[in-house]
Amino acid sequence: QVQLVESGGGLVQAGGSLTLSCAASGIIFSAYGMGWYRQAPGKQRALVATISRPGGTNYADSVKGRFTISRDNANNMVYLQMNSLKAEDTAVYYCNAGQPGISYWGQGTQVIVSS
């Protein structure tokens, strides 16, 4: 049974930092590209950052220079370090594990940035 469990969300003031974690189980973690997506109220789910199996990263323009995605293949974990948070970063953040034709999602963790 595949599980992706996010943690680390919460309420933070604008300019602050949070680190989100995603613990994966039930998959061969190193064989999957991993990503973080977010969904703000009234908006569609959107890509935040991805990290490939070898560790290549990709970021949405809105978070470049502020967010950092990383993975720990030994412990089946993926992280999202978020700095200089803005009110517009408020959303539910979802962890994703993907291969061609396969995509798994976590339940999400809420991030609220107060201005």
N, C-alpha and C positions, 0 to 999 in steps of 0.2 A: 504494500500500500504506500503510495507516494504521499509524502507530507512536506509542505513548506510552511514553516512557522515563523512569522515575523515578530519582532519585538523592538522596543526602544522608542516607540512613538510617545508623544505627550504634548504638553503645553510649554511653549518657550516664547520669550520675548524676541521681537525683531532684533536682528544682529547677533543672536545667540547661535548655539550649535547643538546638534543632536547626532547620534550615531544609531542608525537602524541596523538590525541584525536579522538574518534569515537562516534558519537551521533546516537543512534538507535531509530527508531520509527516504528510503525506498527506491532510490535511483543510484546509478553509478555517477556520482557527482561530477567527476572530472570529464565525463563525456558530454556534459551539457553546457551550452552557453547560459549565462545567468543574467538577469536584469531586474531593474527596479522600474516600476511604473507608478503613476499616481492618478487619482481621480478627484478632482475638486467638485464641490456641489454644483450641480447643473451642467457639468461638463463631461466630455468623454474621457475615458482612460487614455493616458498619454505616456509615452516613453520618457523616462528620466535619465537612465544610464544603463548600459550593457557592458558585460565583460565576457570575452570569448574564452574558449577552452585554454588557449595558450596565454590568455591574460590581456589581450588587446581590449581597449576601452573605447566607448563612444558615449557622448553626452548630448542631451538636449541643449540648444543654445542658451536657454534661460538659466541653466545651472552651471554652465562651463565656468571654471575658475572658483566655484564655491563648493561643489559637491565632488566627492571622490568615491568611486566604487572599487571594491577589492574582494578577492576571494581567497579562501583557505581550503585547499583541496584535501588536506589531511584531516580536517575536522568537518567537512561538508558544510561550510559556512560562506555566506556572502554578506558584505557590509556596505553601507552607504553612509559615509561621513558627510554631514551637511553643516556647512559654516555660513556665516553671514546671512542667516535666514531672513526671509521677507514674508510679509503677510500673504503674498500671492503664492507662497510655497504651501499654504494650508491645503491639505488634501488627505485622503486615505492612500497610503503607500503600499503597493503590492509587490511581492517577490515573484519572479517568474523563472522557470527552468525550461529551456527549449532545445529541441533538435528539429531537423526537417520533418514536418508532419506531426510533431508532438509538442505539446505545451502544457505545462502545469502551473497552477497559480496557488498562492497562499491566500489566507483570509483577509489580510490587510492589517495595517496598523495606522491609527489616526495621528496626524501631526497638525497641531494648531499653533500658528504663529501670531502672537498678539502685537499689534502696532502701537 
